[in-house]
Amino acid sequence: MSKLEVAASVLIGIFIIAFAAVLIFAIRMVGLSPGDTALLIIVYALTILLAIRGLRWL
């Protein structure tokens, strides 16, 4: 792996962890309905998949 790929992997990992923390905090604070919670989880999963796909293009 090149230095660019390692840096991108680290940044994506930090982004995933930070976004998960914000997502959990939002669900607890707002008290979202199960439908809204499911929608947020789907968006989060798609974000992770797109980040991984983008990393492969480097």
C-alpha positions as CSV (number, residue, x, y, z in Angstrom):
1,M,0.0,0.0,0.0
2,S,1.2,3.5,-0.8
3,K,1.3,6.3,1.7
4,L,-1.8,7.8,0.0
5,E,-3.8,4.6,0.4
6,V,-2.8,4.3,4.1
7,A,-3.7,8.0,4.7
8,A,-7.1,7.5,3.0
9,S,-7.8,4.3,5.0
10,V,-7.1,6.1,8.2
11,L,-9.2,9.1,7.3
12,I,-12.1,6.9,6.2
13,G,-11.8,4.9,9.5
14,I,-11.9,8.1,11.5
15,F,-14.9,9.3,9.5
16,I,-16.8,6.1,10.1
17,I,-16.2,6.1,13.8
18,A,-17.1,9.8,14.2
19,F,-20.3,9.4,12.1
20,A,-21.4,6.4,14.1
21,A,-20.9,8.3,17.3
22,V,-23.0,11.2,16.0
23,L,-25.7,8.8,14.7
24,I,-26.0,7.1,18.1
25,F,-26.1,10.4,19.9
26,A,-28.8,11.7,17.6
27,I,-30.9,8.7,18.0
28,R,-30.7,8.9,21.8
29,M,-31.2,12.6,22.1
30,V,-34.1,13.1,19.6
31,G,-35.9,9.8,20.3
32,L,-36.4,9.0,16.7
33,S,-39.1,6.6,15.6
34,P,-38.1,3.1,14.4
35,G,-38.6,4.1,10.8
36,D,-36.4,7.1,11.0
37,T,-33.8,5.1,12.8
38,A,-33.8,2.5,10.1
39,L,-33.5,5.2,7.4
40,L,-30.4,6.7,9.2
41,I,-28.8,3.2,9.5
42,I,-29.4,2.6,5.8
43,V,-27.8,6.0,4.9
44,Y,-24.9,5.2,7.2
45,A,-24.3,1.8,5.6
46,L,-24.4,3.3,2.1
47,T,-22.0,6.0,3.2
48,I,-19.5,3.3,4.3
49,L,-19.9,1.3,1.1
50,L,-19.3,4.4,-1.0
51,A,-16.2,5.3,1.1
52,I,-14.8,1.8,0.6
53,R,-15.6,2.0,-3.2
54,G,-13.9,5.4,-3.4
55,L,-10.8,4.0,-1.6
56,R,-10.5,1.2,-4.2
57,W,-10.3,3.9,-6.9
58,L,-7.1,5.4,-5.4
